[in-house]
Amino acid sequence: MSDLTDLTLTEAADGLARGDFSSLDLTEAFLAAMEARRDLNAFITETPDIARDRARASDARRAEGATRGRLDGLPYAAKDLYCTEAVPTTAGSHILDGFVPTYESTVTANLRDAGMVMLGKANLDEFAMGSSNVTSHHGPVRNPWGPRNGKDLVPGGSSGGSAAAVAARLAPAAIGTDTGGSIRQPAAFCGIVGLKPTYGRCSRWGIVAFASSLDQAGPMTRTVADAALLLGGMASHDPRDSTSVPVPVPDYIAALAGGARGLRVGIPGDYAVDGMPSEIKALWEAGAGWLGEAGAEIVDVALPHTRYALPTYYIIAPAEASSNLARYDGVRFGLRVPGDSLETMYENTRGAGFGAEVRRRVLIGTYALSSGYYDAYYLKAQRVRARIAEDFRRAFETVDLLLTPTAPSAAFAIGDKEDDPIAMYLNDVFTVPTSLAGLPGISVPAGLSGDGLPLGLHLIGKPFDESTLLRAAGVLERTADFRASASV
């Protein structure tokens, strides 16, 4: 039943409802696909026994007429940043070797309770720090659209394993996390849909923290309808997470029927950065045209502080990371490297346990928070962040959505930018402002580069208005009619 892996999440749900196949049939097809494509290194931990047990339980519920909803029996992959009870959680880092949580994150618990089947834990950049998925202690993930010119391609990061798994048909859907673009950018690189909800829409409880004021869980799928379906299962108010906002979760599937007529879509000229490739600019213009032809009004808007978003992010995010990662000391869990004293043990453990990119960001963050530099760097960055958010607020007084490119390029070869951190950080130039403002954003595959690699368009919505975001994304998806697939 290898053709089962070609089904989207929505198609699989329909097939289960009709009785065309069982959850176990579906699960076995994806487990076989995972085994056949281990060369992609998309998973850190595979969980076939858990998957089969949950699939059998779902089939039993269906036989008894006691299903838990549309998600019951559907497989998915979880980024290995989500704590999963009795299943190792590594965050892609050596320092969490041997860590097996005794609890379940709220998001994965929501999906488990909805009857979904976890196939495994997907690979990621270490502690979600990266834009290429090459910083993982467990090795780089390979983009299934490669190799090209004899070189393997990055899948984007940090949720690169999740993106590669969906693009390669190893899972019909996956969940990732997005701090500065870590769902949307790999979605664009792998030719899938990636949605970052509004900050506070999905609980962060049980997700290994990178930057607490930015991290947000979200779905990664093959279609916009699948993203709507999965987000409905993920989102909830959680009193255990002080940043979780108590707002109702709407019917995202129903929102897809709206179309673009009557919407006002802003085009922020400030995103036209120097050196933007002509094919990226042409796709952006085409996307605006598609929405206009569908009945939307296209409006030019200004976001003047956009130019400061990237440096602002790379002060705030490392500062928060340096604080969050202080808990990894070799005492309570994970790796421990002995030393002659407690202090030496700390130094040995953190030196061996953290990779180069994590050490770089911890050092940057510690410096920005240090005495004498806090006001000059961190406090000033927070003030600029407020200005960026204000730009968006003013723009949304006149428009319903914003349209931008997702990334400044298509996927590049593994190793191409590893020696230049600044060049690597520039991959997030179009996604970081949305994260700083806490807004929802979605990347939709919309075209191919000159080398035949996927390119994405990026829609930004108002706070907690994922419904309108999905509605417009569905229009882009239908008009772009992106049918290309990875070389699976």
C-alpha positions as CSV (number, residue, x, y, z in Angstrom):
1,M,0.0,0.0,0.0
2,S,2.8,2.4,-0.8
3,D,0.3,4.7,-2.5
4,L,-1.1,5.5,0.9
5,T,1.9,7.7,1.5
6,D,0.8,10.0,-1.3
7,L,-2.4,10.9,0.6
8,T,-2.6,14.3,2.2
9,L,-3.7,14.5,5.8
10,T,-7.3,15.4,4.7
11,E,-7.4,12.7,2.1
12,A,-6.2,10.1,4.7
13,A,-8.9,11.3,7.1
14,D,-11.5,10.8,4.4
15,G,-10.2,7.4,3.5
16,L,-10.3,6.3,7.2
17,A,-13.9,7.5,7.5
18,R,-15.0,5.6,4.4
19,G,-13.2,2.5,5.6
20,D,-10.9,2.3,2.6
21,F,-8.0,1.3,4.8
22,S,-7.2,1.1,8.5
23,S,-5.1,3.4,10.7
24,L,-2.7,0.5,11.0
25,D,-2.5,0.1,7.2
26,L,-1.7,3.8,6.9
27,T,0.8,3.7,9.7
28,E,2.7,0.7,8.3
29,A,3.0,2.5,4.9
30,F,4.7,5.5,6.5
31,L,6.9,3.3,8.8
32,A,8.1,1.5,5.7
33,A,8.8,4.8,3.9
34,M,10.7,6.1,6.9
35,E,12.9,2.9,6.9
36,A,13.5,3.3,3.1
37,R,14.6,6.9,3.4
38,R,16.9,6.9,6.5
39,D,19.5,8.5,4.2
40,L,17.6,11.8,4.7
41,N,18.3,11.7,8.5
42,A,14.9,13.3,9.0
43,F,14.3,11.4,12.3
44,I,16.4,11.2,15.5
45,T,14.1,8.7,17.2
46,E,11.6,6.4,15.4
47,T,8.7,5.1,17.5
48,P,7.2,2.2,15.5
49,D,5.9,0.4,18.5
50,I,4.1,3.4,19.9
51,A,2.7,4.1,16.4
52,R,1.4,0.6,15.9
53,D,-0.2,0.6,19.4
54,R,-1.9,3.9,18.8
55,A,-3.1,2.9,15.3
56,R,-4.6,-0.3,16.6
57,A,-6.3,1.6,19.4
58,S,-7.7,4.0,16.8
59,D,-9.0,1.2,14.6
60,A,-10.7,-0.3,17.7
61,R,-12.4,3.0,18.4
62,R,-13.6,3.3,14.8
63,A,-15.0,-0.3,14.9
64,E,-17.0,0.6,18.0
65,G,-18.2,4.0,16.5
66,A,-16.3,5.9,19.1
67,T,-13.8,7.9,17.1
68,R,-12.4,11.1,18.6
69,G,-12.8,13.3,15.5
70,R,-11.1,13.8,12.1
71,L,-7.6,13.5,13.4
72,D,-8.2,10.0,15.0
73,G,-5.8,7.5,13.4
74,L,-3.8,9.9,11.4
75,P,0.1,9.6,11.6
76,Y,2.4,12.6,12.2
77,A,6.0,13.4,13.1
78,A,7.0,15.6,16.1
79,K,10.0,17.8,16.1
80,D,12.4,16.6,18.8
81,L,11.8,19.7,20.8
82,Y,8.5,18.5,22.2
83,C,8.8,16.5,25.4
84,T,7.2,13.1,24.9
85,E,6.5,10.8,27.9
86,A,8.8,7.8,27.9
87,V,10.3,8.7,24.6
88,P,13.8,10.4,24.4
89,T,13.8,14.1,23.8
90,T,17.2,15.5,22.6
91,A,16.5,19.0,21.1
92,G,19.2,17.9,18.7
93,S,21.9,18.3,21.4
94,H,24.5,16.1,22.9
95,I,23.8,17.7,26.3
96,L,20.4,16.0,26.5
97,D,21.8,12.5,25.8
98,G,19.7,10.1,27.9
99,F,16.9,12.5,28.8
100,V,13.6,10.7,28.7
101,P,10.7,12.9,29.9
102,T,8.2,11.7,32.4
103,Y,5.6,14.0,31.0
104,E,4.0,15.0,27.7
105,S,4.0,18.5,26.1
106,T,0.6,20.1,25.9
107,V,0.6,20.1,22.1
108,T,1.6,16.5,21.7
109,A,-0.9,15.5,24.4
110,N,-3.6,17.3,22.5
111,L,-2.8,15.3,19.4
112,R,-2.5,12.1,21.3
113,D,-5.9,12.7,22.9
114,A,-7.3,13.4,19.5
115,G,-6.2,9.9,18.5
116,M,-3.2,10.8,16.3
117,V,-0.3,8.4,15.8
118,M,3.2,9.6,16.5
119,L,5.7,8.1,14.0
120,G,8.8,9.5,15.6
121,K,10.8,12.5,16.7
122,A,12.1,14.6,13.8
123,N,15.7,16.0,13.5
124,L,16.3,19.7,14.1
125,D,19.0,22.3,14.5
126,E,20.5,22.0,18.0
127,F,18.1,23.7,20.4
128,A,16.3,25.1,17.3
129,M,19.3,27.4,16.6
130,G,19.9,27.5,12.9
131,S,18.4,28.0,9.4
132,S,19.8,25.0,7.7
133,N,19.5,21.9,10.0
134,V,23.2,21.3,9.9
135,T,23.9,22.1,13.6
136,S,22.2,19.0,15.0
137,H,24.4,16.7,17.1
138,H,22.7,13.9,15.2
139,G,24.0,15.1,11.8
140,P,22.5,17.2,9.1
141,V,19.1,16.6,7.5
142,R,19.1,16.2,3.7
143,N,16.5,18.0,1.6
144,P,14.6,15.4,-0.5
145,W,14.7,17.8,-3.4
146,G,18.4,17.1,-3.7
147,P,21.1,16.4,-4.5
148,R,21.8,19.1,-7.1
149,N,25.1,19.3,-9.0
150,G,26.4,16.5,-6.8
151,K,25.7,18.3,-3.6
152,D,23.1,17.5,-0.9
153,L,20.8,20.5,-0.1
154,V,19.8,21.8,3.3
155,P,16.1,21.5,4.2
156,G,16.1,24.8,6.0
157,G,15.9,25.1,9.8
158,S,15.4,24.6,12.5
159,S,12.4,22.4,11.8
160,G,14.2,20.8,8.8
161,G,13.6,17.2,9.8
162,S,9.8,17.9,10.1
163,A,9.8,19.6,6.6
164,A,11.9,16.9,5.0
165,A,9.6,14.1,6.4
166,V,6.5,15.7,5.0
167,A,8.1,16.5,1.6
168,A,9.5,13.0,1.2
169,R,6.2,11.4,2.1
170,L,7.6,9.9,5.4
171,A,4.7,11.5,7.3
172,P,1.5,13.1,6.0
173,A,2.1,16.0,8.5
174,A,4.5,17.1,11.2
175,I,4.7,19.7,14.0
176,G,7.5,22.1,14.3
177,T,8.4,25.2,16.3
178,D,9.0,28.7,14.9
179,T,11.2,31.3,16.7
180,G,12.3,33.5,13.8
181,G,11.1,31.5,10.8
182,S,11.9,27.9,11.8
183,I,8.6,26.5,10.4
184,R,8.1,28.8,7.4
185,Q,11.6,28.9,6.0
186,P,12.1,25.1,5.9
187,A,8.5,24.8,4.5
188,A,9.6,27.0,1.6
189,F,12.8,25.1,1.0
190,C,11.0,21.8,0.9
191,G,7.9,22.8,-1.0
192,I,5.3,22.3,1.7
193,V,3.0,24.5,3.8
194,G,4.3,25.9,7.1
195,L,2.2,27.9,9.6
196,K,3.4,29.9,12.6
197,P,0.3,30.7,14.7
198,T,0.0,33.9,16.8
199,Y,2.2,33.8,19.8
200,G,0.1,32.3,22.6
201,R,-2.3,30.4,20.3
202,C,-0.6,27.0,21.0
203,S,0.8,26.1,24.4
204,R,4.6,26.2,24.9
205,W,4.4,23.9,28.0
206,G,6.6,20.9,27.5
207,I,8.5,22.4,24.6
208,V,12.3,22.8,25.1
209,A,12.8,26.5,25.2
210,F,15.1,28.5,22.9
211,A,13.7,32.1,23.2
212,S,10.6,32.2,25.4
213,S,9.1,35.4,24.1
214,L,9.3,34.1,20.5
215,D,8.9,30.3,20.4
216,Q,5.6,29.1,19.0
217,A,4.4,25.6,17.9
218,G,2.8,25.1,14.5
219,P,1.8,22.6,11.8
220,M,3.8,21.6,8.7
221,T,1.7,19.9,6.0
222,R,1.4,19.4,2.3
223,T,-1.7,21.5,1.9
224,V,-3.4,24.6,3.4
225,A,-6.4,22.4,4.3
226,D,-4.2,20.0,6.2
227,A,-2.6,22.9,8.1
228,A,-6.1,24.1,9.1
229,L,-7.0,20.6,10.2
230,L,-3.9,20.0,12.3
231,L,-3.8,23.5,13.9
232,G,-7.4,22.8,15.1
233,G,-6.0,19.9,17.1
234,M,-2.9,21.6,18.4
235,A,-4.3,24.9,19.6
236,S,-5.8,25.3,23.1
237,H,-5.6,27.5,26.1
238,D,-3.2,26.1,28.7
239,P,-3.2,27.5,32.3
240,R,0.3,25.8,32.8
241,D,1.7,28.3,30.2
242,S,1.5,31.9,31.4
243,T,1.8,33.1,27.8
244,S,-1.1,30.9,26.5
245,V,-4.0,33.2,25.6
246,P,-7.6,32.2,26.5
247,V,-9.2,32.9,23.2
248,P,-11.6,30.5,21.4
249,V,-10.2,28.1,18.7
250,P,-12.3,28.6,15.6
251,D,-13.3,26.2,12.9
252,Y,-10.3,26.7,10.7
253,I,-11.6,24.3,8.0
254,A,-14.8,26.3,7.6
255,A,-12.7,29.4,7.1
256,L,-11.1,28.0,3.9
257,A,-14.3,28.6,1.9
258,G,-14.2,32.3,2.1
259,G,-11.9,33.2,-0.8
260,A,-10.1,36.5,-1.2
261,R,-12.9,38.8,-2.4
262,G,-13.2,41.8,-0.1
263,L,-9.8,41.4,1.5
264,R,-7.2,44.2,1.5
265,V,-3.7,42.8,1.1
266,G,-0.7,45.0,1.9
267,I,2.6,44.8,0.0
268,P,5.4,46.2,2.2
269,G,7.9,47.7,0.0
270,D,10.4,47.7,2.9
271,Y,10.8,43.9,2.2
272,A,12.4,44.6,-1.2
273,V,15.9,44.2,0.3
274,D,19.1,44.9,-1.7
275,G,20.2,42.0,-3.8
276,M,16.8,40.3,-3.9
277,P,17.0,37.7,-6.6
278,S,14.8,38.6,-9.6
279,E,13.0,35.2,-9.4
280,I,12.0,36.0,-5.8
281,K,10.7,39.4,-6.8
282,A,8.9,38.1,-9.8
283,L,7.1,35.4,-7.7
284,W,6.1,38.1,-5.1
285,E,4.6,40.2,-7.8
286,A,2.8,37.2,-9.3
287,G,1.4,36.4,-5.8
288,A,0.0,39.9,-5.5
289,G,-1.5,39.5,-9.0
290,W,-3.2,36.2,-8.1
291,L,-4.8,37.7,-5.0
292,G,-5.9,40.7,-7.0
293,E,-7.5,38.6,-9.7
294,A,-9.3,36.7,-6.9
295,G,-11.0,39.9,-5.7
296,A,-8.6,41.2,-3.1
297,E,-7.5,44.8,-3.1
298,I,-3.7,45.2,-3.3
299,V,-2.4,48.1,-1.2
300,D,1.1,49.4,-0.7
301,V,2.1,49.7,3.0
302,A,5.1,50.9,4.9
303,L,6.9,49.0,7.6
304,P,9.9,51.3,8.1
305,H,11.5,49.5,11.0
306,T,11.8,46.2,9.1
307,R,15.4,47.0,8.3
308,Y,16.3,46.7,12.0
309,A,14.4,43.4,12.6
310,L,17.3,41.0,12.0
311,P,19.8,42.6,14.3
312,T,17.1,43.1,16.9
313,Y,16.2,39.4,16.8
314,Y,19.9,38.4,17.0
315,I,20.2,40.3,20.3
316,I,16.9,39.3,21.9
317,A,16.9,35.6,20.9
318,P,20.5,34.8,22.1
319,A,19.9,36.8,25.3
320,E,16.8,34.6,26.1
321,A,18.7,31.5,25.0
322,S,21.6,32.3,27.3
323,S,19.1,32.4,30.2
324,N,17.1,29.3,29.2
325,L,20.2,27.2,28.5
326,A,21.7,27.9,31.9
327,R,19.6,25.0,33.3
328,Y,21.8,22.5,31.4
329,D,24.6,21.8,33.8
330,G,25.0,18.1,34.1
331,V,23.5,17.9,37.5
332,R,19.8,16.9,37.1
333,F,19.5,15.3,33.6
334,G,21.3,14.7,30.4
335,L,25.0,14.6,29.8
336,R,27.5,14.8,32.7
337,V,31.2,15.1,32.1
338,P,33.1,14.7,35.4
339,G,35.6,17.3,36.7
340,D,37.8,17.9,39.8
341,S,35.2,20.3,41.2
342,L,31.6,21.3,40.7
343,E,32.6,24.3,38.6
344,T,34.9,22.2,36.4
345,M,32.1,19.7,35.9
346,Y,29.8,22.5,34.7
347,E,32.5,23.7,32.3
348,N,33.3,20.2,31.0
349,T,29.6,19.3,30.5
350,R,28.6,22.5,28.8
351,G,31.8,22.5,26.7
352,A,31.2,19.0,25.4
353,G,27.5,19.1,25.4
354,F,26.8,22.3,23.4
355,G,27.7,22.6,19.7
356,A,29.5,25.6,18.1
357,E,26.3,27.5,17.1
358,V,24.7,27.1,20.5
359,R,27.9,28.3,22.2
360,R,28.1,31.2,19.9
361,R,24.6,32.4,20.7
362,V,25.0,31.8,24.4
363,L,28.1,34.0,24.4
364,I,26.4,36.7,22.4
365,G,23.4,36.6,24.7
366,T,25.4,36.6,27.9
367,Y,27.4,39.6,26.6
368,A,24.2,41.5,25.7
369,L,22.8,40.9,29.2
370,S,26.0,41.7,31.0
371,S,26.5,44.6,33.3
372,G,27.4,47.7,31.3
373,Y,25.9,46.4,28.0
374,Y,22.3,45.6,29.0
375,D,21.0,49.1,28.2
376,A,23.2,49.5,25.1
377,Y,22.1,46.2,23.5
378,Y,19.2,44.3,25.1
379,L,17.1,47.2,26.3
380,K,17.6,49.1,23.0
381,A,16.6,45.9,21.0
382,Q,13.4,45.6,23.0
383,R,12.6,49.2,22.2
384,V,13.1,48.6,18.5
385,R,11.0,45.5,18.8
386,A,8.2,47.6,20.1
387,R,8.6,49.9,17.1
388,I,8.4,47.0,14.7
389,A,5.2,45.8,16.4
390,E,3.8,49.3,16.1
391,D,4.5,49.3,12.4
392,F,2.5,46.2,11.9
393,R,-0.4,47.5,14.1
394,R,-0.6,50.7,12.0
395,A,-0.5,48.7,8.7
396,F,-3.3,46.4,9.9
397,E,-5.5,49.5,10.5
398,T,-5.9,49.6,6.7
399,V,-5.2,46.0,5.5
400,D,-6.3,42.5,6.5
401,L,-3.1,40.7,5.5
402,L,0.4,41.3,4.3
403,L,2.2,39.4,1.4
404,T,6.0,38.9,1.3
405,P,8.4,36.3,0.1
406,T,9.2,33.6,2.6
407,A,13.0,33.4,2.1
408,P,15.6,35.3,0.0
409,S,16.7,32.2,-1.9
410,A,15.9,28.6,-2.6
411,A,17.5,25.7,-0.7
412,F,21.3,25.9,-0.9
413,A,24.0,23.1,-0.6
414,I,25.0,21.7,2.8
415,G,28.2,23.5,3.8
416,D,27.7,26.6,1.6
417,K,27.2,29.1,4.4
418,E,28.6,27.3,7.4
419,D,31.7,29.5,7.6
420,D,29.7,32.8,7.5
421,P,27.2,33.1,10.3
422,I,25.9,36.4,9.1
423,A,25.0,35.0,5.6
424,M,23.2,32.1,7.4
425,Y,21.3,34.5,9.6
426,L,20.1,36.4,6.6
427,N,17.9,33.4,5.6
428,D,15.4,34.7,8.2
429,V,15.2,38.2,6.9
430,F,11.6,38.0,5.8
431,T,10.2,35.9,8.7
432,V,11.9,37.4,11.7
433,P,9.7,40.6,11.8
434,T,6.5,38.6,12.1
435,S,8.0,36.7,15.1
436,L,9.1,39.8,16.8
437,A,5.6,41.1,16.6
438,G,4.0,37.8,17.7
439,L,1.9,37.7,14.5
440,P,0.7,34.6,12.6
441,G,2.4,33.8,9.3
442,I,2.1,31.0,6.7
443,S,4.4,29.9,3.9
444,V,2.7,28.4,0.8
445,P,4.7,26.7,-2.0
446,A,4.1,28.9,-5.1
447,G,6.8,28.3,-7.7
448,L,10.2,26.9,-8.7
449,S,13.6,28.6,-8.9
450,G,15.6,28.5,-12.1
451,D,17.2,25.3,-10.7
452,G,13.8,23.7,-10.2
453,L,13.7,24.1,-6.4
454,P,10.6,25.2,-4.5
455,L,10.0,28.9,-3.6
456,G,7.4,30.1,-1.1
457,L,5.1,33.0,-0.6
458,H,4.5,34.3,2.9
459,L,1.3,35.8,4.3
460,I,1.1,37.7,7.6
461,G,-2.1,38.1,9.5
462,K,-3.6,40.0,12.4
463,P,-3.2,38.6,15.9
464,F,-5.3,35.4,16.4
465,D,-6.8,35.8,12.9
466,E,-5.4,32.5,11.5
467,S,-8.8,32.0,9.8
468,T,-8.3,34.9,7.4
469,L,-4.7,33.9,6.9
470,L,-5.7,30.3,6.0
471,R,-8.5,31.7,3.8
472,A,-6.0,33.8,1.7
473,A,-3.4,31.0,1.7
474,G,-5.9,28.7,0.2
475,V,-6.4,31.2,-2.7
476,L,-2.7,31.3,-3.3
477,E,-2.4,27.6,-3.2
478,R,-5.2,27.1,-5.7
479,T,-3.9,29.7,-8.1
480,A,-0.3,28.8,-7.9
481,D,-1.3,25.1,-8.5
482,F,2.1,23.9,-7.2
483,R,2.3,20.3,-8.3
484,A,6.0,19.6,-8.3
485,S,7.3,17.1,-5.7
486,A,10.6,16.1,-4.2
487,S,12.7,13.5,-5.8
488,V,11.4,10.7,-3.5
